[in-house]
């Protein structure tokens, strides 16, 4: 029983630390359909007019939030909430 608890704890620890492999595939200028091909359906979406935000929550890191900012159908910025990658930084 003790070994089982230790094994389960180790699996939870490793599963929680494994990287979420999606955001690194996003590039500035990608279309919304390309983003959704790479990332899947967003957890939430918001915006109006020519601007839209796609929000993603990784299942193994539910405390983190990631966004993709789309303007005129193309990725303008993306990243972890509180951090930003935009055209100006390139």
C-alpha positions as CSV (number, residue, x, y, z in Angstrom):
1,X,0.0,0.0,0.0
2,X,2.8,2.4,0.8
3,X,4.5,1.7,-2.5
4,X,1.2,2.4,-4.3
5,X,0.8,5.8,-2.6
6,X,4.4,6.7,-3.4
7,X,4.0,5.6,-7.1
8,X,0.8,7.7,-7.4
9,X,2.4,10.7,-5.8
10,X,5.3,10.4,-8.2
11,X,3.0,10.1,-11.2
12,X,1.1,13.2,-10.2
13,X,4.3,15.2,-9.7
14,X,5.7,14.2,-13.1
15,X,2.3,14.7,-14.9
16,X,2.0,18.2,-13.4
17,X,5.4,19.1,-14.5
18,X,5.2,17.9,-18.1
19,X,5.2,20.7,-20.6
20,X,2.1,21.6,-22.5
21,X,3.1,21.2,-26.1
22,X,1.0,23.7,-28.0
23,X,1.9,27.3,-27.5
24,X,5.4,26.9,-28.9
25,X,3.9,26.0,-32.3
26,X,2.1,29.4,-32.6
27,X,3.7,32.1,-34.7
28,X,2.9,35.7,-35.3
29,X,0.9,36.1,-38.5
30,X,-0.8,32.7,-38.3
31,X,-4.5,32.6,-39.2
32,X,-7.1,31.7,-36.6
33,X,-7.7,28.3,-38.4
34,X,-4.0,27.5,-38.2
35,X,-4.0,28.3,-34.5
36,X,-7.0,26.1,-33.8
37,X,-5.3,23.3,-35.8
38,X,-2.3,23.5,-33.5
39,X,-4.0,24.2,-30.2
40,X,-7.5,22.8,-30.6
41,X,-10.7,24.5,-29.4
42,X,-10.0,27.3,-26.9
43,X,-11.4,27.2,-23.4
44,X,-13.0,30.6,-24.1
45,X,-13.1,33.2,-26.8
46,X,-13.8,37.0,-26.5
47,X,-13.6,40.1,-28.6
48,X,-15.5,42.2,-31.1
49,X,-15.1,43.6,-34.6
50,X,-11.7,42.7,-36.0
51,X,-10.1,41.7,-32.7
52,X,-10.5,38.4,-30.9
53,X,-8.8,36.6,-27.9
54,X,-8.6,32.9,-27.7
55,X,-8.0,31.6,-24.1
56,X,-6.4,28.3,-23.4
57,X,-6.0,26.5,-20.0
58,X,-3.7,23.5,-20.1
59,X,-5.2,20.4,-18.5
60,X,-2.0,19.6,-16.5
61,X,-1.4,23.3,-15.5
62,X,-4.9,24.5,-14.7
63,X,-3.5,27.5,-12.8
64,X,-1.9,28.9,-15.9
65,X,-3.8,30.9,-18.6
66,X,-2.6,31.3,-22.2
67,X,-4.0,33.7,-24.8
68,X,-3.8,34.2,-28.6
69,X,-4.7,37.8,-29.7
70,X,-6.0,37.8,-33.2
71,X,-6.5,41.0,-35.2
72,X,-7.9,41.0,-38.7
73,X,-7.7,37.2,-38.8
74,X,-4.0,37.0,-37.9
75,X,-2.1,36.4,-34.7
76,X,-0.9,39.7,-33.3
77,X,0.3,38.5,-29.9
78,X,0.3,35.3,-27.8
79,X,1.7,33.9,-24.6
80,X,1.1,33.2,-21.0
81,X,-1.2,35.7,-19.2
82,X,1.0,38.4,-17.8
83,X,3.6,37.9,-20.5
84,X,3.4,39.1,-24.1
85,X,5.0,38.3,-27.4
86,X,4.2,40.8,-30.1
87,X,5.4,42.2,-33.4
88,X,7.3,45.0,-31.6
89,X,9.5,42.4,-29.7
90,X,10.7,40.7,-32.9
